[in-house]
């Protein structure tokens, strides 16, 4: 059997050496190393070899396969390099001719905002957690302290698939999945599409994007939340941007606040973008409701946390001065060119 293996190897090496094209090398590979190739047939004869010689013969056959495969790969690579060199020598290319770049595309403004959000929070130690567009009623509402018949549900008209399965109305469901899987300290960031039964107008859409963060650790306070907000709005809208907090209500945070940013267009002096108030409503946030932490066996005497979430379309509109949400989805090339 060893002699047969040597003859097979010599035959393969001879044919590889004579091959002139990649197609010939492919056929040689199939002939010798294919499923029904010569080497496979030879390996079937191992069953007839005495048990004490099988390890040796197995090693010989494997070495034979490696040599044939290596030589075929090596010659194929050389043929490809030769083809490329020949093509480069035969083609004329003036690399000094200016390239017209006017028609190059760019990322959509919403995607640009998403990447900025990702950059800001990942650099500050937040871990990205992926959520799912389809959720259960429990994760989207009940685990966030919004039981059935809670009036807060009226604020979010929901696409229900069944009585218990729905399209998520916010990314906050990812917070619950995170609390179930991980113990504090937690610094979580998540973004994605969300869905609500809304008519399409200048400020509403049934499909939109949100981002969410959750921080749970020892000695976390509203001061930490405000500090994060101030750094965030300055990163997104400019160093002179200020933050204002107003009391609000969300079932999953206590206390809860609405965060406003000073208008990046007028600097707080008043303009059409901020409706002459100098401020633009930005997002909702607050300290994580202790009930939610306790439901996940987190000691609220030791740990506390804050959460915030915002619509990415809204941040994009503020950042670029877009007044109508629909303009972000209508593929108006003239508009998109201005938002590169």
N, C-alpha and C positions, 0 to 999 in steps of 0.2 A: 504493500500500500504506500510505503514511503517513496518507492520508485515511481508509482503513478502520480503522486503529488509533485515530485520533481519534474516529471515530464509535462504535467499540466502547467506548472509555473513557467517552464522554459517556453512552452507554446504561447502562453499569454504574453510574456515579455517580448517575444519575437513579433507578435501581431501588434502590440502597442507601439513598438519601435517603428513599424512600417506604416502605421496609421497616418493619414494626411489631413483628416478633417475631424471636427468634433462629433459628427454623426457616426463616423467609423469607431471612434472611442466609445460612444454610447452603446453601439452594437456589441463591442468587445466586452464591455461591462456586463451587459445582459447575458452574453454567452457564457462567461466564466463565473460571475458573481450573482446572477439573477436567481429568482426563486427556483427555477428549473434548470439552472446553469450547471456547468461541469463540476464546479466545486461542491455545490449542494448535493449532486449525485454521489460524489466521492465521500462526502460526510455521512451519507446513509450507510456506507460500508463499515462505519465504526462499530456497528453492532456485532460484526463478525470478528472483530479484533479481540484477542485475549484481554481479560480485565486488567492485568498488570501493565499492558502496553497502551491502553486507551488514553491515559493522561498525556503520554508522550506524543501519540499520534494526533490528539486533539490540539496540542500546542503547535505541532507542525502545520496542520491545516489552517489554524488561525493566523499563523505567521505568513502563510501563503496568501490568504485573503488580504491581509494588511499590505503586503508588498504590491499586489496587483492593484488594489484600490488606491494606494499612495501614488503609484506611477501614473495611473489614469488621471487622477486629480492634478498631478504636477504637469502632465503634458497638456491637459485641457486648459489650465491657467496660462501656460506659455502660448498656446494657440490664440487665446483671447487677447493677450498682450500684443502679440504679433499683428492681429487683426486691427487693434486700436492704433498701433503705431503706423500701420500701412494707411489707415484711414486719415490719420492726422497729416501724414506726408502728402497724400493725394488731394486734400481739400485746402482751398485758400480761405483764410479767415483773417480779416483785418481787425485786430483787437483794439485799435485806436478809434474805430467808428463810435460816435456817441450813441448811447442806448436811450430810446424814448421810454420814460417811466410813467407817463401821464395816466396810463390805463391800469396801473397796478392797484389791486384791491387792498382792503384793510379790514381789521376786525370790526364787527358791529359795535356801536357805542355801548350797548348793554354788556357785551362780552368784555370790552375794555374796562368797564366799571367793575365787573366781577373779578378780573385779574388784579385790579388795584386793591380791592377788598382782600383778596387772597394774600397779596404781597404784604399788606399792612399787618394782618393778624398772624400770619405764619411767622413773620420776623419777630413777633412778640411772644412766641412760644405756644400759640394756639395749635391744637391738633385738628385737622380737617376730618369731619365725620360725614359720610354720605347718608342721605335719607332716601326714602322711596316715595314716588308720586302717589301710589295707592296705599292707603293706610286703613287701620280699623278705627272705629268710633272711640275705642278706649284710648289709643295713643294720641289721637287728634284732639280729643275733648276731655274725657273723663279723668285720665291720668294727669291732665293739666288743670284739675280743679274746676272743670266745667261739666258738671253732671247733666243728665237729660233734663229738659225743661228749664235749664238755666237761661235767664234772659240774655246772657252774653252770646248765646248761639244765634240770636236774631241778628247780630251784627255780621254774621258770616253765613250767607246763603250757600248751602253746600250741595255739591254734586254727589248724590248717593247712588252707589251701584247696587247694594242691598241694604237692609236695615242696619248692618254693622260694617259694611265695606264702603269706603268713600274715596274721592280724590281729595288729598290734603288741602286744607284751607290756609295753612301756614306751615313754616318749616319748624315750628316749635316741637312737633312730634319727635324730632331727632334728639331733643333734650332728654326725653323720657327713655328712649333707647340707650342713650349714653349713660344715664343714671343707673339703669338696670345692669349694664355690663361693666362699669368702671367705678372704683371707689375714689373719693377725693384724695389728693387735689385734682381738679378737673378744669381744663381750659379748652373748650370745644368751639369750633367754627364750622358752620354748615351753610350751604346755599343751594338753591334749586327752584324749579317751577312750582307754583301753587295755583289753586283753582277755586273760583267762587262764581256763583250765578249772578253775573252782572251784565248790564247793557254796555256796549262799547261806546264810550264818549271820550271827551278830552282828558279825563282823569281816571277812567275805569276800563278794565278789560277782564274777561272771564279767565284768561290765562296770564299770569304775571310771574315775576321772580322775586324771591326774598332771600335775605341772609339772616343768620341767627348766631349769637354767641352765648355761651354759658360758662360762668366761672364759679367754682365751689372750692373753698379753701378755708383755713382758719383766719379769723379777724378780717374778713372781707366786709367792706362797708360801702355806703353811698359815695363816699369820697373816692374810692377806687373806681366806681362806675363813672363818676363825673370826670375823673382824670383820663380814663380811657376814651370817653366821648370827646373831650377837648383835643386830645392827640389825634383822634380819628378825623374830626371835621377839619382840623388844620391840614392834615395830610391830603384830604380829598378836595378842599375848597380854597386853601391858602392859609398862611400863617396868621393873618389878621382876623380870621373867623372866630367868633365867640359863640358860647353855648348858653342857652337859657333853659331851665327846667321848670315845668308846670305840673302840679298835682293831677293825677289821672286815675283810672281804674282798669286793671286787668286781673282776671281771676288767678292767674299763675304767678303774679308778683305782688309783694306787699312790703313797703309802700311802692306805688307805681307812679311813673312820671312820663310826660310827653317832653321830648327834647326838641328845642328849636335851635336853628343856626342863624347867625346874623347873615343877611343877604349878601352872597358873594359878588353880586353885580353892582350894588350901590354902596356896599360897606356899611349898611344899617341906616342910611339916610332916607330911604324910601324910594321905591320905583315900581313900575307895573309888575315886575316879577314877584315882588313881595307884597304887592297890593298896598304900597305906601306905608307898611308897618315897620319895615326894617328887619323883620324876622320871617323865617320860613320854617314851617313845621317839618320836622325831619323824621322822627321815629318814636316808637314806644319802648319803654324799658323799666327796670325796677329791681328791687331785691327779690330773690326767689322766695316764693311763699313757703314758710316753714312746713306747711302741711305736705307739700310735694316732697321735700327732703325727708320728712319723717316716714312717708309712705314707701320710701326706698331705703329705710333703715339707716339713715344718716343722722348722726347725733347733732341736733340743732344747738345744743349747748357748746359744742366745739366748732361746728362748721356753719358757715353762711355763704350766700352766693348772690350774684347778680346776673341778669340776662337782658339782652336787647335784640330787637329784630326790626328790619326795615325793608321797604320795597325797593328793589334795585332800579326799577324804572324811574321811581321818584328821584332817587339820588342822581341818576343819569340826566334827567330833565333839568334838575337844579344845576348840575355841573356844566351842562352845555347851553343852558338858557332856552330849552325847548318848552313851549307852552302847551302843546297838544300831544298827549300820549300816543295817539294814532300815528303821528309822524315817524315814530320809531319803528313801526311795523309795515309801513306802506312802501318801503324800498325806493324812496325818492332819492335818486342818485345825487341830485344837486344838494340835498340836505346832508346826505352821508359823506359827501366829499368835504364838507365843512367841519365834520366831526372826527377827522382822522387824528 
